[in-house]
Amino acid sequence: MSRKALLRRELLAARRLLNKEDVENAAVVLSRGALDLPELSGARTVAAYVSVGSEPGTRVLLEALRARGVRVLLPVLLADNDLDWAPYEGADRLVRAGRGLLEPDGARLGPEAVLEADAVLLPGLAVDGRGMRLGRGGGSYDRVLARLAAAGAHPALIVLLYDDEVVARVPEEPHDHPVDVVVTPAASRRTDPRA
């Protein structure tokens, strides 16, 4: 088993130990921390995602951004694991999709819509001080990051995690892109690719 796969397994096992109250309480604190970031306070468009299960919660943050008048784009998983995007129009407009995901039921804007984002919230399992992110391994967000890089787009890349998911080192591969900011219940941290 690869180092990435082993680390993924350990982190997912730790998340499974969290109860619903832990997840909900952390979501409120994470939302406050994220909303205080200058990258989000000035953003007009934010690409985000709907957290599911024991993932660090995004739903409070999605509502807060929408209440601020921010245009929020949410991913729609395509058959080839790439991501299309659709506007977030409220929790009542989310529908169940494959893999236990929730997706917006509105008009699809195409995979290139992410290029309009001032900030992108990326799901993750871990981030290290250099900003290297460990995802779930499906490659969907690697495609998003590659699309942004190819277009010369530089939105702020932000990951919400639990405190113990900021780790010493994430195994990296050549296609991995560092993120800019990690928000945990304890603090927001800027990453440094030179670390």
HUZISUL-V647309 format. One record per helix or strand of 3 or more residues. SS is the DSSP state (A for helix, B for strand). FROM is the first residue (numbers start at 1). LEN is the number of residues. Records with the same first field share a line. If there is no record, write none. Layout:
# HUZISUL-V647309
SS = FROM-LEN  FROM-LEN
This chain:
# HUZISUL-V647309
A = 3-14  20-16  38-4  59-9  91-3  98-3  111-6  140-11  163-3
B = 45-4  71-7  83-5  94-3  102-3  119-4  126-3  156-5  181-3  188-3
